[in-house]
Amino acid sequence: MRTLLRVALAGLLLLALAACSDAEDETTLEGEPDDSGEEEEPDPDDSDDADETDETDEEDEADEEPEEVDEEEAEDEADDEDVDAAEADEGNDGDGDGESQSVTTFALREIDGDYFVESVQTTTEPTEAVATASIEAMLDAEPADPGLTRPLESSPEVLGASIDDGVLTVNLTEEVRDGSPGGAAHEGAFAQALAHAGAQFDSVDAVSLQVEGDPIDELWGHLDWSEPIAPDPFMRADVDVETPNYGDTYATGSVLEVSGTSLTFESNVQFELRDPSGETVEESFTTADQPGMDQRGPFAHQMDRPLDEPGEWTLVVRSPDPSDGEADRAQYTAEIAVQVEE
């Protein structure tokens, strides 16, 4: 009997062990993959790489979008520049008789037999040939200031003006030979007017003259024209007043502001203001910013006395004369009349 019980217990124990073993196998199949059928879990590093790729793509897209905006802004800026250019052209309108542009030309001021080459602002029809326009204005236009004259008594036609290797070549008609009142001083002044008209352009160092297309050696018998003529800084007017201009109009109570360039003794420029009765009501001076002994410099000066009554006022501009009249060259003096209205 005892033997049967032992056998029965042994059998039950075997069954229990077999059941446990089956349960472990099921757990292994359902929860933990074996080496042959392993399920790959997401790698954290792979996730980071993916995030970085997404961020790079987003940054690339962000970089591309501003480029498109920049192109649009560039187009807008180009349009703005076109508008500005159009407005600048409209700003050249004259006084109702068509478009015009300002041109710097040169005239002569004679003082006691000495000639001073003086710059003058004038208006011409719009042109890209500014050098030609400047020469034409110099030969044709009468200066508003009665103290100034054209460099020639005749009015030759400008057949052409060209710049090559720093030389402005001016081609005039035969009438140029009839343009001198005589004398070496006037011929030299005419040559310097041409030279300074050319020197206003950065690409010009000197001028040469042709008559009817042919180079010349002489014009009026006083000057050698066989070589280009360079501008002489000491033939320019000692003082070039840019504002006010002769004949400008001011309202009663205005104050004159004077500006220009000069090359004078100790850089000084002297002023005298006369009222409509001719009485001197103010005398003053200023110092120009001359960079060197033979270099012109700018100046600006405001007069103290207001233009307090209508009529013609006169601004007298002088260069100082340390020689008290003993110098070989006359003291530069210019009178600029302005109108004062109520």
SULCOR-V231265 format. One line per field, one symbol per residue. ss: DSSP state (a for helix, b for strand, c for the rest). psi: psi as a letter, one per 40 degrees, with the letter a starting at -180 (. if undefined). burial: 1 if it has 24 or more other C-alpha atoms within 12 Angstrom, else 0. A space follows every 10 residues. Layout:
BEGIN
ss = ???
psi = ???
burial = ???
END
This chain:
BEGIN
ss = caaaaaaaaa aaaaaaaaaa aaaaaaaaaa accccccccc cccaaaaaaa aaaaaaaaaa aaaaaaaaaa aaaaaaaaaa aaaaaaaaaa ccbcccccbc bbbbbbbbbb bccbbbbbbb bbbbccccca aaaaaaaaaa ccccccccbc cccccccbbb bbbbccbbbb bbcaaaaacc cccaaaaaaa aaaaaaaaac cccccbbbbb bccbbccccc ccccccccbb ccaaabccbb bbbcccccbb bccbccbbbb bbccaaabbb bbbbcccccb bbbbbbbcbb bbccbbbbbb bbccccbccc bbbbbbbbbc cccccccccc ccbbbbbbbb bc
psi = dddddddddd dddddddddd dddddddddd dhiaddfhhh ihhddddddd dddddddddd dddddddddd dddddddddd dddddddddd eehafefiii ihhhaiiihh hfeihhhhih hiiiihiegd dddddddddd hhidheeiii didigiihdi hihhfehhhh hiidedeeeh eiiddddddd ddddddddee hdehdiiihi hfehiidice eeihediihi hhdeeihdhh hdhiiheihi iheihhhhia iigihfeihi ihhhideehh eihiiihigh eidfhiiiih hhidhigeii ahihhhhiii geefeeidii hhhihhhihh i.
burial = 0000000000 0000000000 0000000000 0000000000 0000000000 0000000000 0000000000 0000000000 0000000000 0000000000 1011111111 0001111111 1111100001 1111111111 1110100111 1110111111 1110001111 1100011011 0000111111 1111111111 1001111111 1000010011 0010100111 1111111111 1111110011 0000111111 1111111111 1111100000 0100111100 0000011111 1110101100 1111111111 0000000011 1111111111 00
END
